Amino acid sequence: AQRVTQPEKLLSVFKGAPVELKCNYSYSGSPELFWYVQYSRQRLQLLLRHISRESIKGFTADLNKGETSFHLKKPFAQEEDSAMYYCALSGRSNTGKLIFGQGTTLQVKP
Amino acid sequence: EAGVAQSPRYKIIEKRQSVAFWCNPISGHATLYWYQQILGQGPKLLIQFQNNGVVDDSQLPKDRFSAERLKGVDSTLKIQPAKLEDSAVYLCASSPSTGTSYEQYFGPGTRLTVT
């Protein structure tokens, strides 16, 4: 079964502290993994995808196929990082269909 | 560039009533998605269109939900009759084409409350 699990509903850290949002997936094959973010009163938007291997707003995520994980990390959290974060996967097909996790709220305290 | 537009933004109906949501994708985007997001969960794909054809509707409850994209541009999602468990945010997204290499752009969503 295809599934994305984000074990934490809420992650609360202080400004300047490191952040790690966990994501585990279940998929028979080689999926593509994404992180989407929704800031307060804004639309859901793509943050990064594993295939591009880029750092966006200081965030990085490494696909670990052995542990079937795609954790999102940032060394120093900023208050503007406070948002809802969703991990999602897409199978290597032509449809682009996304399967989302339940989401984690990141709260960065001053 | 204008983003994905959705209307209405909020809707409250009683169970067994019908409701329709409208989506206008980004100009030129061939692929359109409808997602259902129940409170506390991530979005779940209901149906995907490529132009005016259906690519995936495997998770659409077809006994009560229907969707169309007649001219390959705007799309309408209908629920008839609504149930309490249909209370959710309905998100529309579009992308230039079908496939994982194309970013999906999301609309603001329609929040449906069924009482």
Boltz contact constraints between the chains, C-beta under 6 A:
constraints:
  - contact:
      token1: [A, 32]
      token2: [B, 100]
      max_distance: 6.0
  - contact:
      token1: [A, 43]
      token2: [B, 106]
      max_distance: 6.0
  - contact:
      token1: [A, 43]
      token2: [B, 108]
      max_distance: 6.0
  - contact:
      token1: [A, 44]
      token2: [B, 106]
      max_distance: 6.0
  - contact:
      token1: [A, 46]
      token2: [B, 103]
      max_distance: 6.0
  - contact:
      token1: [A, 86]
      token2: [B, 42]
      max_distance: 6.0
  - contact:
      token1: [A, 90]
      token2: [B, 100]
      max_distance: 6.0
  - contact:
      token1: [A, 94]
      token2: [B, 98]
      max_distance: 6.0
  - contact:
      token1: [A, 94]
      token2: [B, 99]
      max_distance: 6.0
  - contact:
      token1: [A, 95]
      token2: [B, 55]
      max_distance: 6.0
  - contact:
      token1: [A, 95]
      token2: [B, 56]
      max_distance: 6.0
  - contact:
      token1: [A, 95]
      token2: [B, 98]
      max_distance: 6.0
  - contact:
      token1: [A, 96]
      token2: [B, 98]
      max_distance: 6.0
  - contact:
      token1: [A, 96]
      token2: [B, 99]
      max_distance: 6.0
  - contact:
      token1: [A, 96]
      token2: [B, 100]
      max_distance: 6.0
  - contact:
      token1: [A, 97]
      token2: [B, 45]
      max_distance: 6.0
  - contact:
      token1: [A, 97]
      token2: [B, 56]
      max_distance: 6.0
  - contact:
      token1: [A, 100]
      token2: [B, 42]
      max_distance: 6.0
  - contact:
      token1: [A, 100]
      token2: [B, 43]
      max_distance: 6.0
  - contact:
      token1: [A, 101]
      token2: [B, 42]
      max_distance: 6.0
  - contact:
      token1: [A, 102]
      token2: [B, 41]
      max_distance: 6.0
  - contact:
      token1: [A, 102]
      token2: [B, 42]
      max_distance: 6.0
  - contact:
      token1: [A, 103]
      token2: [B, 42]
      max_distance: 6.0
